[in-house]
Amino acid sequence: MRAVSYDSFANDNSRLRVGVVPDPKVGPGQVLIEVRAAGVNPVDWKVMAGGLDGMMDAVFPVVPGWDVAGVVRALGPDTPDFAPGDEVMSYARKDVIGAGTFAEYVTVSADHVARKPAALDWNQAGGLPLAGMTAQRALDRLDVGPADVLLVHAASGGVGSFAVQLGRDRGARVIGTASEANHAYLRELGAEPVVYGDGLAGRVRDLAADGVSAVADFAGGQLETTLSVLGPGGRHVSITESDVERHGGHWIWVRPDGAALARLAALADRGALGVEVAGTFPLDQVGAAFDASRGGHTRGKLVIIP
């Protein structure tokens, strides 16, 4: 099959290649998915740079990509959960970095697969799993509910835009940081936008004089601001900084979980969760997609189409 791969860690795109790699094997409890779309996440190029080498083993050549939406083409032994032809999606991270989703096919544990929501097209479904489940995990950890004022750092990005929608669906008041160019977008999602950068704490306090009750940091480098705007008993999480745990917060690392992903699919099908697709790229332009992601100003999701 055709796939993108790299044969060693690199801080740039110089090791990326498009070529033929062996077809994936389908073991017990696994499904073989024909890839229709695969979301790009910052972790993809951070992994390529060796950023998780101290945590996870890599088997080269590595096919990047942890998101997938596609069609089930084959089943491993004792896999009654799905059938060939099913339209599905998955956060397809495995225990070893190697066989990813920027390819024509990928095998995934059936436990990590959910049915594709009818309300989303392939590109939207391909961009949902990792970012959507990260936002979901963050708000679950914060136990966000109707009584909360939730501050979302980087609210117009891939994860942040999902957190805004999930927070609003749970009845919370949501304040979101973003550049002014994305303020109209945040209002459409139901958030009250504020400009990030110097003076952010004061701008948040102008909107919530008693402080906020929960903060989800999807940007990094926001701990000081977070602590300064939290009201008494406030909770906070971060996906970028483990240091938050020394200040009463929680460091979020989402797990593959088909049941949790199915919860997001149900929200999409009832119109409570949408996916903004910022751009699509073929396999031979994965490097360009990584460059766009590295820029840090993408609104919504970037998607690879094999």
C-alpha positions as CSV (number, residue, x, y, z in Angstrom):
1,M,0.0,0.0,0.0
2,R,1.0,3.6,-0.4
3,A,1.9,5.5,2.8
4,V,4.0,8.4,4.1
5,S,6.9,7.3,6.3
6,Y,10.2,8.4,7.8
7,D,13.2,6.3,8.7
8,S,14.7,8.3,11.5
9,F,13.7,11.2,13.8
10,A,14.0,14.7,12.4
11,N,13.1,18.2,13.4
12,D,12.0,19.1,9.9
13,N,10.3,17.3,7.0
14,S,13.5,16.1,5.4
15,R,12.9,12.4,6.2
16,L,9.3,12.2,5.0
17,R,8.8,9.9,2.0
18,V,5.8,8.7,0.0
19,G,6.2,5.1,-1.1
20,V,5.0,1.5,-0.9
21,V,5.1,-0.2,2.5
22,P,3.8,-3.7,3.5
23,D,0.0,-4.1,3.9
24,P,-0.9,-4.2,7.6
25,K,-1.7,-7.6,9.2
26,V,-5.1,-8.0,10.9
27,G,-4.8,-9.7,14.3
28,P,-7.5,-11.0,16.7
29,G,-9.8,-8.3,17.9
30,Q,-8.7,-5.9,15.1
31,V,-10.3,-4.2,12.1
32,L,-8.6,-3.3,8.9
33,I,-9.7,0.2,7.9
34,E,-9.4,1.7,4.4
35,V,-8.5,5.2,5.1
36,R,-10.7,8.0,3.7
37,A,-9.3,10.8,5.9
38,A,-6.7,11.2,8.7
39,G,-6.5,14.2,10.9
40,V,-3.2,16.0,11.5
41,N,-2.3,16.8,15.1
42,P,0.8,18.6,16.6
43,V,1.8,15.4,18.2
44,D,2.5,13.9,14.7
45,W,5.4,16.2,14.0
46,K,6.5,16.3,17.6
47,V,6.8,12.4,17.5
48,M,8.7,12.7,14.3
49,A,11.2,15.0,16.1
50,G,11.7,12.4,18.8
51,G,9.6,14.2,21.3
52,L,8.1,11.0,22.8
53,D,11.2,8.9,22.5
54,G,11.6,8.8,26.3
55,M,8.1,7.5,26.6
56,M,7.3,5.3,23.6
57,D,9.3,2.9,21.5
58,A,9.5,3.5,17.7
59,V,9.8,0.9,15.0
60,F,11.2,2.5,11.8
61,P,10.1,3.2,9.2
62,V,7.3,5.1,11.0
63,V,4.0,5.9,9.3
64,P,2.7,9.0,11.1
65,G,-0.9,9.7,12.0
66,W,-3.1,8.8,15.0
67,D,-6.6,9.9,13.6
68,V,-8.6,7.9,11.0
69,A,-12.0,7.8,9.4
70,G,-12.7,5.1,6.8
71,V,-14.4,1.9,5.8
72,V,-13.9,-1.5,7.5
73,R,-12.5,-3.9,4.9
74,A,-11.5,-7.0,7.0
75,L,-11.8,-8.3,10.5
76,G,-9.4,-10.3,12.6
77,P,-10.5,-13.5,14.4
78,D,-13.3,-13.1,17.0
79,T,-14.2,-9.5,16.1
80,P,-18.0,-9.4,16.1
81,D,-18.2,-5.7,16.8
82,F,-18.1,-4.6,13.2
83,A,-18.6,-5.9,9.6
84,P,-16.9,-5.1,6.3
85,G,-18.4,-2.0,4.8
86,D,-19.0,-0.3,8.2
87,E,-18.1,3.4,8.2
88,V,-16.0,4.1,11.2
89,M,-13.5,6.4,12.9
90,S,-10.8,6.0,15.5
91,Y,-8.1,7.5,17.7
92,A,-5.6,4.9,16.5
93,R,-2.6,5.4,18.7
94,K,-0.8,2.2,19.5
95,D,1.6,1.2,22.2
96,V,4.5,1.4,19.8
97,I,5.1,4.2,17.3
98,G,5.1,2.7,13.8
99,A,2.0,1.8,11.8
100,G,0.0,5.1,11.6
101,T,-2.9,6.4,9.6
102,F,-1.2,8.5,6.8
103,A,-1.6,5.5,4.6
104,E,-4.2,3.7,2.4
105,Y,-5.0,1.2,5.2
106,V,-4.5,0.8,8.9
107,T,-5.4,-1.9,11.5
108,V,-6.9,-0.8,14.8
109,S,-8.2,-2.5,17.9
110,A,-11.9,-2.8,17.7
111,D,-12.1,-1.4,21.2
112,H,-10.7,1.9,19.8
113,V,-13.2,2.2,17.0
114,A,-16.6,4.0,16.8
115,R,-19.1,4.3,14.0
116,K,-18.8,7.4,11.9
117,P,-21.6,9.9,12.7
118,A,-23.9,10.5,9.7
119,A,-23.8,14.3,10.3
120,L,-20.1,14.5,9.5
121,D,-18.4,14.1,6.1
122,W,-15.2,12.0,5.8
123,N,-12.9,15.0,6.3
124,Q,-14.7,16.1,9.4
125,A,-14.8,12.6,10.9
126,G,-11.1,12.2,10.2
127,G,-10.3,15.3,12.1
128,L,-12.5,14.6,15.2
129,P,-11.0,11.7,17.2
130,L,-7.8,12.8,18.9
131,A,-8.7,16.5,19.3
132,G,-12.3,15.8,20.2
133,M,-11.4,13.2,22.7
134,T,-8.7,15.4,24.3
135,A,-11.3,18.2,24.8
136,Q,-13.7,15.6,26.2
137,R,-11.1,14.2,28.6
138,A,-10.3,17.7,29.8
139,L,-13.9,18.6,30.5
140,D,-14.6,15.3,32.1
141,R,-11.6,15.7,34.4
142,L,-12.8,19.2,35.2
143,D,-16.3,17.9,35.8
144,V,-17.7,20.9,33.9
145,G,-21.4,21.6,34.4
146,P,-24.1,24.3,34.2
147,A,-22.7,26.2,37.3
148,D,-19.3,26.7,35.7
149,V,-17.5,29.6,34.0
150,L,-14.9,27.8,31.8
151,L,-11.9,29.5,30.4
152,V,-10.4,27.8,27.3
153,H,-6.9,28.8,26.2
154,A,-6.4,28.5,22.4
155,A,-10.2,28.2,21.9
156,S,-10.2,28.5,18.1
157,G,-7.7,25.7,17.6
158,G,-8.5,22.0,16.9
159,V,-8.9,21.0,20.6
160,G,-10.1,24.3,21.9
161,S,-13.0,24.6,19.4
162,F,-14.2,21.2,20.6
163,A,-13.9,22.2,24.2
164,V,-16.0,25.3,23.6
165,Q,-18.8,23.3,22.0
166,L,-18.6,20.6,24.7
167,G,-18.7,23.2,27.5
168,R,-21.7,24.9,26.0
169,D,-23.5,21.6,25.6
170,R,-22.9,21.0,29.3
171,G,-24.5,24.3,30.1
172,A,-21.3,26.2,31.1
173,R,-20.5,29.8,30.3
174,V,-17.4,29.7,28.2
175,I,-14.7,32.3,27.7
176,G,-12.2,31.6,25.0
177,T,-8.8,33.1,24.1
178,A,-8.0,33.7,20.4
179,S,-6.7,36.3,18.0
180,E,-9.2,39.0,17.0
181,A,-9.5,37.4,13.6
182,N,-11.2,34.4,15.2
183,H,-13.5,36.1,17.6
184,A,-16.5,35.9,15.3
185,Y,-15.9,32.2,14.9
186,L,-15.8,31.8,18.7
187,R,-19.1,33.7,19.1
188,E,-20.6,31.3,16.6
189,L,-19.5,28.4,18.8
190,G,-21.1,30.1,21.8
191,A,-18.0,31.4,23.6
192,E,-17.2,34.9,24.8
193,P,-13.8,35.8,23.1
194,V,-10.9,37.5,24.6
195,V,-7.5,38.4,23.0
196,Y,-4.6,36.3,24.3
197,G,-1.3,37.9,25.2
198,D,-0.2,40.6,27.7
199,G,-3.0,41.7,30.0
200,L,-5.1,38.5,29.4
201,A,-5.8,38.0,33.1
202,G,-7.3,41.5,33.4
203,R,-9.5,41.0,30.3
204,V,-10.8,37.7,31.8
205,R,-11.5,39.4,35.1
206,D,-13.4,42.1,33.2
207,L,-15.8,39.4,32.0
208,A,-15.8,37.3,35.2
209,A,-15.1,39.6,38.2
210,D,-15.2,36.7,40.7
211,G,-12.9,34.6,38.6
212,V,-13.6,31.5,36.6
213,S,-14.3,28.1,38.1
214,A,-12.5,25.9,35.5
215,V,-9.6,26.4,33.0
216,A,-8.6,24.2,30.1
217,D,-5.2,25.1,28.7
218,F,-4.6,23.9,25.2
219,A,-1.9,26.4,24.4
220,G,0.9,26.0,27.0
221,G,2.7,28.7,28.9
222,Q,-0.5,29.9,30.6
223,L,-0.1,28.6,34.1
224,E,0.5,32.0,35.7
225,T,-2.6,33.5,34.0
226,T,-4.6,30.4,34.9
227,L,-3.8,30.7,38.6
228,S,-4.5,34.4,38.6
229,V,-8.0,34.1,37.2
230,L,-9.2,31.0,39.1
231,G,-11.8,31.7,41.7
232,P,-11.9,29.9,45.1
233,G,-12.1,26.1,44.5
234,G,-11.3,26.5,40.8
235,R,-10.0,23.5,38.8
236,H,-7.6,23.5,35.9
237,V,-6.0,21.1,33.4
238,S,-3.3,21.3,30.7
239,I,-2.4,19.1,27.8
240,T,1.1,20.6,27.4
241,E,2.5,21.1,30.9
242,S,2.9,18.4,33.5
243,D,4.0,21.2,35.9
244,V,0.4,22.1,36.5
245,E,0.2,19.1,38.9
246,R,2.4,20.9,41.3
247,H,-0.2,23.7,41.4
248,G,-3.3,21.6,42.0
249,G,-4.1,21.0,38.3
250,H,-4.1,17.9,36.1
251,W,-2.0,17.0,33.1
252,I,-4.2,15.4,30.4
253,W,-3.1,12.6,28.1
254,V,-6.1,11.1,26.3
255,R,-6.4,7.3,25.7
256,P,-7.9,5.5,22.7
257,D,-11.4,4.6,23.7
258,G,-14.1,3.6,21.2
259,A,-16.9,4.1,23.7
260,A,-15.8,7.7,24.5
261,L,-15.5,8.5,20.8
262,A,-19.0,7.2,20.3
263,R,-20.2,9.8,22.8
264,L,-18.7,12.5,20.5
265,A,-20.3,10.9,17.5
266,A,-23.7,11.1,19.2
267,L,-23.2,14.8,19.9
268,A,-22.3,15.4,16.3
269,D,-25.4,13.5,15.1
270,R,-27.7,15.7,17.3
271,G,-26.1,18.9,16.0
272,A,-24.2,19.8,19.2
273,L,-20.7,19.2,17.8
274,G,-19.3,20.4,14.5
275,V,-15.8,20.1,13.0
276,E,-14.1,23.0,11.2
277,V,-11.8,21.7,8.5
278,A,-9.1,24.2,7.8
279,G,-7.5,22.4,4.9
280,T,-6.9,19.0,3.2
281,F,-3.7,17.6,1.8
282,P,-2.8,14.5,-0.2
283,L,-0.1,12.1,1.0
284,D,2.7,13.8,-0.9
285,Q,1.9,17.1,0.9
286,V,2.1,15.9,4.5
287,G,5.1,18.1,5.0
288,A,3.1,21.1,4.0
289,A,0.4,20.1,6.5
290,F,3.0,19.7,9.2
291,D,4.3,23.2,8.4
292,A,0.8,24.6,8.7
293,S,0.4,22.9,12.0
294,R,3.7,24.1,13.3
295,G,2.7,27.6,12.6
296,G,0.2,27.4,15.5
297,H,-2.5,29.6,14.0
298,T,-4.7,27.1,12.3
299,R,-8.4,27.4,13.0
300,G,-9.9,24.0,13.1
301,K,-8.4,20.8,11.7
302,L,-6.0,19.8,9.0
303,V,-6.7,16.5,7.2
304,I,-4.7,14.1,5.1
305,I,-6.5,12.3,2.2
306,P,-4.7,9.2,0.9
